[in-house]
Amino acid sequence: MMSLFGAAVRQVEIYRDGMQFLDWAIVIGMIVLLTGTLLYCNRYMRNAADFLAANRCAGRYVMSISEGIAGFGLISAVANWEAFMVNGFAGTWWGMLTSPFSLILALVAWVTYRMRETRCLTLAQFYEVRYSRKFRVGAGIVTFISGIVNYGIFPMVSVRFLMTFCQIPDSVYWLGINWNLWAILLAFCIGLGVLFGAFGGQIAIMVTDFMQGFFCNVAFVIFIFFIFKLGEWDTSGGFVSWDQIAAALEKGEGISHINPFENTKVRDFNIWYYMIGFLAMFYGRGGWQGSAGYAAAAKSPHEKKMAGILGSWRGMAQGLVLMLFPLAVITIMGNLPEFAELKGLINDQLATIDNATERGQRLVPIALSLIMPSGLLGLFVAVMFAAMLSTDDTYMHSWGSILIQDIIMPFRKKPLTPKQHIWALRFGIIFVGVFAWVFSVCWEQNTPVLLFFQLTGAIVSGAGAAIIGGLYWKRGTTTAAWVSYFVGAAIAVTGVICQQSWSHGMGQWFIDHAGWEFLNNYRDTVGKLYFPINGQYITLINMIVCSLLYVGISLFEHYFRNVPDFNLDKMLHRGIYDTNNEHVEQGHVSWIHRVFGITSEFTLGDKLLYASTILWTLFWTAIFVVYSIKYATVGVSDDQWLSLWHFKIYVTLILGVGCTVWFFVGGIYDVVNLFKALANSKVDDSDDGSVVK
């Protein structure tokens, strides 16, 4: 299967020359095509509803594909490769455990269905509708700060990746000036994201992200076949067997890339990381503003629900790329003699990087840049650039919108004209872009990307209690929302400070002055102290504390202060409040349909999709149960684990090819209908995110 490796060793002298004319032509061609699409989409943007939510005209396929590639992102690829290099197949294994719960969340459209029912354009607008305008502003400020800090490392990691892969130096001396190429390319990439987010709005973001998503899926399939088939092009020993892969995968006491049950001593990406992640899926669903534009853009709550179910199939090929590329690098960096030359070249480049965290992030791109031939090299850069752009424009659009909609606009007594409103939103996005450039230049990244995400995301951990309680519990109160939200923020900010300062003296101070010798147990491989509580555990603490505070305060106010129940039907536009006719009248629904969340809105095709998604998930859940029981009773050998991963890769590949074609057809249909709906949609300038009570 991994025939890439042997051939790569013999071809490394050919492939390491870097990007050629063909490669740059592929990248530039993609950028030109996307820019042309941006200009076309701009004609449909008339007011704030168009800019923020494509006037709620989007279908399930265009939402699923565009939101998927925006969530994927170059930085997400780097983060997942970084994690796979540490824990191997453990993440895949524990994903089998959490997938049934993820499916349940998708089937019932947990949070997302009701959030779409509110017709709110931003998350903080929901806060005003459900709680108060003051809470909207306060939560908007915290969400905005958390969001831009979280996003701040996106350009830094992404541009570092691209420069490493394309073998672009950090600086170059030209015309008597030492040009900082790192800062220049950073500005270019951020500027392109600003251009798409600010001048295309949600319409252009969704359409261009759909194009990028389809392009990436096709490229993913090509990359996978490259890995699978390269050995057939060179039959003189290029094939690498699974035995060689097993020999290359590092294994020690408590560490295994193959057997997830023997991965107990991995510091960060261990079983508890994934267990806490499962709880966060339930608790934090809908709490991250980065996807709010897609949630609001759905043409109905049901359509948003179906887009979520499609997500189970959309990422097949994408998931394989996230698995196979780091697996290739793990094998290359093992102790197999046939890869000694290539391993030496990689180590030579890594030796020039001082920051240990950055070395881990740049290992995979360095290795891939030495393996891929011209043409495939350009295709890979185009894919990664598209992944970066789709995430950048989505996030800058989201955080810029919060700045204007939820922090500045509530203080205005006189509403803006549609044109003024759009330009205000554009300036908000430009501000986010400038901040991202300054943050990326100044920030020292010393935490794995996924843990940084958890840490900065924990700042809005209180949002989970406020959102779930606000959407599903009529007794949730404004005071409870305030306390849970800001206590969660305080806990997370404390964690950020400790994470950043611990290795710079704080940890050593406690050892020297407080006698906490046990802290010496928390040192990395080079002896550097790290904070004992990582970002994932801080998230867990936040979820527990904030939930208890929200429930306790709400019950106290209900029983002792006689705070009245909230009218959820009015907020969700149900029954007599459904003035936009977005709900299908519910007739007789069987009990089995009610159990699985199937309503009268479901067509026959919807039911078939539902059933196939359930069966696919249950199949892998059954494998998880069988292997777990077998491991606990008679044991599972490494060869048996490898056979399981081999089987999963091939099955996912076959389905990934089919799903790529399926989603392309459905996506094209949705894009055509999106433009038709926008052309015929009613223009309501009052639908600008403001709340009139």
C-alpha positions in Angstrom: 0.0 0.0 0.0 2.6 2.5 1.0 4.5 2.3 -2.3 5.3 6.0 -2.1 8.3 5.5 0.3 10.7 3.3 -1.6 10.3 5.2 -4.9 10.7 8.5 -3.0 14.1 7.5 -1.8 15.3 6.9 -5.3 13.7 10.0 -6.7 14.5 12.5 -4.0 17.2 14.1 -6.1 14.6 14.9 -8.8 11.8 16.0 -6.5 13.6 18.3 -4.2 14.1 21.1 -6.7 11.0 22.8 -5.5 8.1 24.4 -7.3 8.3 24.5 -11.1 6.4 26.6 -13.7 3.6 24.0 -13.9 3.2 24.0 -10.2 2.9 27.8 -9.9 0.5 27.9 -12.9 -1.9 25.6 -11.0 -1.8 27.7 -7.9 -2.2 31.0 -9.8 -4.9 29.6 -12.0 -7.0 28.6 -9.0 -6.6 32.1 -7.4 -7.7 33.8 -10.7 -10.8 31.5 -11.0 -11.8 32.2 -7.4 -11.3 35.9 -7.8 -13.6 35.9 -10.9 -16.2 34.1 -9.0 -16.0 36.7 -6.2 -16.7 39.5 -8.7 -19.7 37.7 -10.0 -21.2 37.0 -6.6 -20.8 40.6 -5.5 -23.7 41.6 -7.8 -26.1 39.7 -5.5 -25.1 41.5 -2.3 -27.7 44.2 -1.5 -28.1 44.5 2.2 -26.9 43.1 5.6 -28.9 39.9 5.3 -27.1 39.1 2.0 -23.7 40.0 3.4 -24.2 38.0 6.7 -26.3 35.1 5.7 -26.8 35.0 1.9 -30.4 36.1 2.6 -31.1 32.5 3.9 -31.2 30.9 0.4 -28.6 28.1 0.7 -29.2 24.4 0.1 -27.8 21.5 2.0 -25.0 20.5 -0.4 -23.4 23.9 -0.9 -23.6 24.4 2.9 -22.1 21.0 3.7 -19.2 21.3 1.3 -18.4 25.0 1.9 -18.6 24.7 5.7 -16.6 21.5 5.6 -13.6 23.0 3.7 -13.8 26.1 5.9 -13.6 23.9 9.0 -10.8 21.8 7.5 -8.4 24.7 6.8 -4.6 24.4 6.3 -4.1 24.9 10.0 -6.4 22.1 10.8 -4.4 19.8 8.5 -1.2 20.8 10.3 -2.9 20.3 13.7 -4.2 16.9 12.8 -0.9 15.8 11.2 0.9 17.0 14.4 -1.5 15.0 16.5 -1.2 11.8 14.3 2.6 12.0 14.6 2.2 11.7 18.3 -0.6 9.2 18.8 -0.9 7.4 15.5 -4.2 5.5 15.0 -5.4 6.2 18.5 -7.4 9.3 17.3 -9.1 7.2 14.6 -10.0 4.5 17.1 -11.5 6.8 19.7 -13.3 8.5 16.9 -15.2 5.3 16.4 -16.4 5.6 20.0 -17.5 9.2 19.7 -19.0 8.8 16.2 -22.4 7.4 17.4 -22.8 10.4 19.7 -21.7 12.7 16.8 -24.4 11.0 14.7 -27.0 11.6 17.3 -26.2 15.2 17.5 -26.5 15.4 13.7 -29.7 13.4 13.5 -31.5 15.6 16.0 -29.7 18.7 14.8 -28.8 19.4 18.4 -28.6 23.3 18.9 -28.2 24.0 15.1 -31.9 23.4 14.3 -33.2 25.6 17.0 -30.6 28.3 16.4 -31.7 28.5 12.7 -35.3 28.7 14.0 -34.5 31.9 15.8 -33.5 33.5 12.5 -30.6 35.3 14.2 -27.8 36.4 12.0 -25.1 36.1 14.7 -24.7 34.2 17.9 -24.8 37.4 20.0 -28.0 38.5 18.4 -29.5 35.3 19.9 -28.2 36.4 23.2 -30.1 39.6 23.0 -33.3 37.9 21.9 -33.1 35.3 24.7 -31.5 37.4 27.5 -30.7 41.1 27.1 -29.0 43.7 25.0 -26.3 44.2 27.7 -25.6 40.5 27.7 -25.3 40.6 23.9 -22.7 43.3 24.0 -20.8 41.7 26.9 -20.8 38.3 25.4 -20.0 39.7 22.0 -16.9 41.4 23.4 -15.6 38.2 25.0 -16.5 36.1 21.9 -14.7 38.6 19.7 -11.6 38.7 21.8 -11.5 34.9 22.1 -12.2 34.5 18.4 -9.5 36.8 17.0 -6.9 35.4 19.4 -7.8 31.9 18.4 -7.7 32.9 14.7 -4.4 34.9 15.3 -2.2 31.9 14.7 -4.0 30.6 11.6 -2.1 32.8 9.1 1.2 32.2 11.0 1.0 28.4 10.9 -0.5 28.3 7.4 2.1 30.6 5.8 5.0 28.8 7.5 3.6 25.6 6.1 3.4 27.0 2.5 6.9 28.5 2.7 8.4 25.3 4.0 6.7 23.2 1.4 7.6 25.6 -1.5 11.2 26.0 -0.1 10.8 29.8 0.2 13.4 31.4 2.5 12.3 33.7 5.3 14.1 36.6 3.7 16.0 37.5 0.6 18.5 40.2 -0.2 17.5 42.2 -3.4 18.2 45.7 -4.6 20.3 46.4 -1.6 17.4 45.6 0.8 16.9 42.5 3.0 13.2 41.7 2.2 11.3 39.9 4.9 9.5 37.4 2.7 7.8 35.9 5.8 6.0 39.1 6.6 5.3 40.0 3.0 3.7 36.6 2.2 1.8 36.7 5.5 0.3 40.1 4.4 -0.6 38.7 1.0 -2.4 35.7 2.3 -4.3 37.6 4.9 -5.1 40.4 2.4 -6.6 37.8 0.1 -8.8 36.5 2.9 -9.9 40.0 3.7 -10.7 40.6 0.0 -13.0 37.6 -0.2 -14.6 38.1 3.2 -15.1 41.9 3.0 -16.1 42.3 -0.6 -17.9 39.0 -1.3 -19.8 38.5 2.0 -21.4 35.2 2.8 -22.6 34.7 -0.7 -19.1 34.7 -2.2 -17.7 32.9 0.7 -20.1 30.0 0.3 -19.8 29.7 -3.5 -16.0 30.0 -3.6 -15.7 27.7 -0.6 -17.8 25.2 -2.5 -15.5 25.4 -5.5 -12.5 25.0 -3.2 -14.1 22.2 -1.3 -14.8 20.2 -4.5 -11.3 21.0 -5.9 -9.8 19.7 -2.7 -11.8 16.5 -2.6 -10.8 15.7 -6.2 -7.2 16.4 -5.3 -7.4 14.3 -2.1 -8.4 11.3 -4.2 -5.5 11.9 -6.6 -3.1 12.1 -3.6 -4.4 8.9 -2.2 -4.0 7.1 -5.5 -0.5 8.5 -5.7 0.3 6.9 -2.4 -1.4 3.6 -3.3 -0.2 3.2 -6.9 3.3 4.7 -7.1 4.9 1.3 -6.4 3.3 -0.1 -9.6 5.2 2.5 -11.6 8.5 1.1 -10.3 8.5 -2.6 -9.7 12.2 -2.8 -8.7 11.5 -2.9 -5.0 9.4 0.3 -4.5 6.6 -1.5 -2.7 6.6 -1.2 1.1 4.6 -3.9 2.9 2.6 -3.5 6.0 5.3 -5.4 7.9 7.7 -2.5 7.1 5.2 0.0 8.2 4.8 -1.9 11.5 8.6 -2.0 11.9 8.8 1.7 11.4 6.1 2.7 13.8 7.6 3.7 17.1 6.6 1.6 20.0 7.7 1.9 23.6 6.2 1.3 27.1 2.9 3.1 27.1 3.3 4.4 23.5 2.1 2.8 20.3 1.1 4.3 17.0 -0.9 1.1 16.2 -2.6 -0.1 19.3 -4.7 2.7 20.9 -4.9 0.8 24.3 -1.1 1.0 24.6 -1.1 4.8 24.1 -1.6 5.6 27.7 1.6 7.6 28.3 1.2 10.1 25.5 1.2 13.4 27.3 -1.6 15.4 25.5 -3.3 13.4 22.8 -4.3 10.4 24.9 -7.7 8.8 25.6 -8.7 11.6 28.0 -8.2 14.1 25.2 -10.8 12.3 23.1 -13.2 11.6 26.0 -13.2 15.3 26.9 -13.6 16.1 23.3 -16.8 14.0 23.2 -18.3 16.0 26.0 -17.3 19.2 24.3 -19.1 18.1 21.1 -22.4 18.1 23.1 -21.7 21.1 25.3 -20.1 23.4 22.8 -22.2 22.7 19.7 -23.1 26.0 18.0 -21.0 28.0 20.4 -18.3 29.0 17.9 -19.2 32.0 15.8 -16.9 30.7 12.9 -19.7 28.7 11.5 -22.6 31.0 12.3 -22.8 32.4 8.8 -23.5 29.0 7.4 -26.1 28.2 10.1 -27.9 31.4 9.3 -27.7 30.9 5.5 -29.8 27.8 5.4 -33.1 28.2 3.6 -34.9 26.4 6.3 -34.1 24.7 9.7 -34.7 21.3 8.0 -32.2 22.0 5.3 -29.6 22.9 7.9 -30.3 19.6 9.6 -29.7 17.6 6.4 -26.5 19.5 5.7 -25.2 18.3 9.1 -26.1 14.7 8.2 -24.3 15.0 4.9 -21.2 16.0 6.8 -20.8 12.3 7.8 -20.1 11.5 4.1 -18.5 14.7 2.9 -15.1 14.2 4.5 -14.2 10.7 3.5 -11.2 11.5 1.2 -10.2 14.4 3.5 -10.0 12.1 6.5 -7.7 9.7 4.6 -5.3 12.4 3.6 -5.1 13.5 7.3 -4.2 9.9 8.1 -1.9 8.7 5.3 0.4 11.7 4.9 1.6 11.6 8.5 1.7 7.8 8.4 4.1 8.1 5.5 6.3 10.5 7.4 6.3 8.3 10.5 7.5 5.4 8.3 10.2 7.5 6.6 11.5 8.8 9.9 11.7 5.3 11.4 14.9 3.3 11.5 14.4 1.4 8.2 17.7 1.6 6.3 16.0 2.1 2.9 14.8 5.5 4.0 18.1 6.7 5.6 18.9 9.1 2.8 15.5 10.8 2.8 15.4 10.9 6.6 18.8 12.6 6.6 17.6 15.3 4.2 14.5 15.9 6.4 16.6 16.1 9.5 19.0 18.6 7.9 16.1 21.0 7.3 14.6 20.5 10.7 17.9 21.3 12.3 17.6 24.8 11.1 14.4 25.4 13.1 15.0 26.5 16.7 11.4 26.3 18.1 10.5 22.7 19.0 6.8 23.2 18.4 7.4 24.7 15.0 9.7 21.8 14.1 6.8 19.4 14.8 4.5 21.4 12.6 6.9 21.6 9.7 8.0 18.0 9.7 5.2 16.7 7.4 5.4 19.6 4.8 9.2 19.2 4.6 8.9 15.5 4.0 6.1 15.9 1.4 8.0 18.6 -0.5 10.9 16.1 -1.0 8.5 13.3 -2.2 6.0 14.8 -4.6 6.9 15.3 -8.3 6.2 18.5 -10.3 2.5 18.9 -11.1 1.4 17.0 -7.9 3.5 19.5 -6.0 1.6 22.4 -7.4 -1.7 20.6 -6.9 -0.9 20.1 -3.3 0.1 23.7 -2.7 -3.1 24.8 -4.5 -5.2 22.5 -2.2 -3.5 23.8 1.0 -3.8 27.4 -0.2 -7.5 26.8 -0.9 -7.9 25.3 2.5 -6.2 28.3 4.1 -8.2 30.9 2.1 -11.6 29.2 2.8 -10.9 29.2 6.6 -9.5 32.8 6.6 -12.3 34.4 4.7 -14.9 32.6 6.9 -13.3 33.4 10.2 -12.5 37.0 9.3 -16.1 37.5 8.1 -17.4 36.0 11.3 -15.3 38.0 13.8 -15.6 41.2 11.8 -19.4 40.7 11.8 -19.4 40.3 15.6 -17.4 43.5 16.0 -19.9 45.5 14.1 -23.2 43.7 14.8 -22.8 42.9 18.4 -20.4 45.4 19.9 -20.8 48.7 17.9 -24.3 48.5 16.4 -26.2 48.1 19.7 -24.9 51.5 20.8 -26.2 53.3 17.7 -29.6 55.0 18.1 -29.9 55.7 14.3 -29.8 52.7 12.0 -27.3 52.7 9.1 -28.4 52.5 5.5 -27.9 49.2 3.8 -24.8 50.6 1.9 -23.4 52.1 5.1 -24.0 48.9 7.0 -22.1 46.8 4.4 -19.2 49.1 4.5 -19.1 49.0 8.3 -19.0 45.2 8.1 -16.1 45.5 5.6 -14.1 47.7 7.9 -14.7 45.2 10.7 -13.2 42.4 8.6 -10.2 44.6 7.6 -9.6 45.3 11.3 -9.5 41.5 12.0 -7.0 41.1 9.1 -4.7 43.7 10.5 -4.8 42.2 13.9 -4.1 38.7 12.5 -1.0 40.0 10.8 0.4 41.7 13.9 -0.5 38.7 16.1 1.2 36.3 13.7 4.4 38.3 13.6 4.6 38.8 17.3 3.3 35.5 18.8 5.7 32.7 19.8 3.9 29.4 19.3 5.0 26.9 22.0 1.8 24.9 22.3 0.4 22.2 19.9 -2.2 23.8 17.6 -5.1 21.6 18.7 -4.4 22.4 22.4 -4.1 26.1 21.5 -7.5 25.9 19.9 -8.9 24.2 23.1 -7.3 26.8 25.3 -8.6 29.9 23.4 -11.9 28.3 22.7 -12.3 27.7 26.5 -12.6 31.4 26.9 -16.2 31.1 25.6 -16.9 27.8 27.4 -19.6 29.5 29.3 -21.4 30.0 26.0 -22.4 26.3 26.0 -24.5 26.7 29.1 -26.1 30.0 27.9 -26.8 28.5 24.4 -28.2 25.1 25.5 -30.1 26.6 28.4 -31.4 29.4 26.3 -32.6 27.2 23.5 -34.0 24.3 25.4 -34.9 25.5 28.9 -37.6 28.1 29.5 -36.3 28.7 33.1 -32.8 29.8 32.1 -32.2 33.4 33.3 -30.1 36.3 32.2 -28.2 36.4 35.5 -27.3 32.8 35.1 -26.0 33.5 31.6 -23.9 36.4 32.8 -22.3 34.5 35.6 -21.6 31.2 33.8 -20.3 33.0 30.7 -17.8 35.3 32.5 -16.7 32.8 35.1 -15.8 30.5 32.2 -13.9 33.3 30.5 -11.9 34.0 33.7 -10.9 30.4 34.2 -9.8 30.2 30.6 -7.8 33.5 30.7 -6.0 32.2 33.8 -5.2 29.1 31.8 -3.8 31.1 28.9 -1.6 33.1 31.2 -0.3 30.0 33.0 0.4 28.2 29.7 2.4 31.1 28.4 4.3 32.0 31.5 4.9 28.6 33.1 8.0 27.7 31.0 9.3 31.3 31.2 9.9 31.2 35.0 6.6 30.8 36.8 6.9 27.0 37.1 10.5 27.2 38.3 9.5 29.9 40.8 7.0 27.5 42.5 9.8 24.8 42.6 12.4 27.2 44.1 10.2 29.2 46.5 7.2 27.0 47.3 9.0 23.7 47.4 6.7 22.1 44.8 9.3 19.5 43.6 6.6 17.4 42.0 6.5 20.0 39.2 9.8 18.6 37.9 7.7 15.6 36.7 6.1 18.0 34.1 9.1 18.5 31.8 9.2 17.8 28.1 11.9 15.8 26.3 14.4 18.7 26.4 13.8 19.4 30.1 11.5 22.4 29.7 8.7 22.8 32.2 5.2 22.7 30.9 1.9 23.6 32.6 0.4 20.4 34.2 -3.1 21.3 33.0 -3.4 21.4 29.2 -6.1 23.2 27.2 -8.4 20.2 27.0 -8.6 19.8 30.8 -9.2 23.5 31.2 -12.1 23.1 28.8 -13.5 20.2 31.0 -13.2 22.3 34.2 -15.1 25.1 32.4 -17.9 22.9 31.2 -18.6 21.5 34.6 -18.3 24.8 36.5 -20.4 26.8 34.0 -23.1 24.3 33.7 -23.5 24.0 37.5 -23.6 27.8 37.8 -26.2 28.2 35.1 -28.6 25.6 36.4 -28.1 26.6 40.1 -28.6 30.3 39.6 -31.6 29.8 37.2 -33.4 27.6 39.7 -32.6 30.0 42.6 -34.1 32.9 40.6 -37.2 30.9 39.6 -38.1 29.7 43.1 -36.9 32.6 45.2 -37.1 35.6 43.0 -40.2 34.5 40.9 -38.5 35.1 37.6 -41.1 34.1 34.9 -40.6 31.4 32.3 -39.4 32.5 28.9 -41.6 32.1 25.8 -39.5 29.7 23.7 -42.2 29.2 21.0 -42.1 32.9 20.2 -38.3 33.0 19.9 -38.2 29.9 17.8 -41.0 31.1 15.5 -43.2 28.1 16.1 -47.0 27.8 15.9 -48.7 31.1 15.7 -45.3 32.9 15.6 -44.2 31.2 12.3 -44.8 34.3 10.2 -42.3 33.1 7.5 -43.9 29.7 7.0 -40.6 27.8 7.6 -42.1 24.8 9.3 -44.0 22.0 7.7 -47.2 21.2 9.4 -46.8 18.0 11.4 -49.2 15.3 10.6 -49.2 11.8 12.0 -45.6 10.6 12.6 -45.0 7.0 13.8 -43.3 6.3 17.1 -40.2 4.9 15.3 -39.8 8.1 13.3 -40.2 10.2 16.4 -37.4 8.2 18.1 -35.0 8.9 15.2 -36.1 12.5 14.8 -37.8 12.0 11.4 -40.6 14.5 10.8 -43.1 15.2 8.1 -40.4 17.4 6.5 -38.5 14.3 5.4 -38.7 13.2 1.8 -38.0 9.6 0.8 -34.4 10.6 -0.2 -33.9 12.2 3.3 -35.0 9.0 4.9 -32.6 6.9 2.8 -29.8 9.2 3.7 -30.7 9.0 7.3 -30.8 5.2 7.3 -27.5 4.8 5.4 -25.8 7.2 7.8 -27.0 5.3 10.8 -26.0 1.9 9.4 -22.5 3.2 8.5 -21.9 4.5 12.0 -23.3 1.4 13.7 -21.0 -0.7 11.5 -17.9 1.0 12.9 -19.3 1.1 16.4 -19.8 -2.7 16.3 -16.1 -3.1 15.2 -15.1 -0.9 18.1 -17.1 -3.0 20.6 -15.8 -6.3 19.1 -12.1 -5.3 19.2 -12.4 -3.8 22.7 -13.9 -7.0 24.0 -11.3 -9.1 22.2 -8.5 -6.9 23.5 -9.8 -7.2 27.1 -10.1 -11.0 26.8 -7.7 -12.7 24.5 -5.7 -9.7 23.3 -5.2 -8.1 19.8 -1.8 -8.4 18.1 -0.2 -5.5 16.3 -0.7 -7.4 13.0 -4.5 -7.6 13.7 -4.6 -3.9 14.5 -2.8 -3.1 11.2 -5.2 -5.3 9.3 -8.1 -3.3 10.7 -6.5 0.0 9.7 -5.7 -1.5 6.3 -9.3 -2.4 5.8 -10.6 0.9 7.0 -8.4 2.8 4.6 -9.5 0.8 1.5 -13.2 1.0 2.4 -13.0 4.7 3.0 -11.2 5.2 -0.2 -13.9 3.5 -2.3 -16.6 5.5 -0.6 -14.6 8.7 -0.8 -14.4 8.5 -4.6 -18.2 7.9 -4.9 -19.0 10.7 -2.4 -16.8 13.2 -4.4 -19.0 12.7 -7.5 -22.2 12.7 -5.5 -21.5 15.9 -3.7 -20.3 17.6 -6.9 -23.7 17.0 -8.6 -25.7 18.0 -5.6 -23.5 21.1 -5.0 -23.8 22.4 -8.6 -27.6 22.0 -8.3 -27.6 24.0 -5.0 -25.3 26.8 -6.4 -27.6 27.3 -9.4 -30.7 27.4 -7.1 -28.9 29.7 -4.7 -28.4 32.3 -7.5 -32.0 31.9 -8.6 -33.3 32.3 -5.1 -31.1 35.4 -4.5 -32.3 37.0 -7.7 -36.0 36.4 -6.8 -35.7 36.9 -3.0 -37.5 39.8 -1.2 -35.2 42.6 -0.1 -35.9 43.4 3.6 -33.5 46.1 4.8 -34.9 45.9 8.3 -33.5 42.3 8.5 -30.1 43.6 9.7 -29.4 41.7 12.9 -31.0 44.3 15.2 -33.6 43.3 17.8 -36.9 45.3 18.1 -38.9 44.5 21.2 
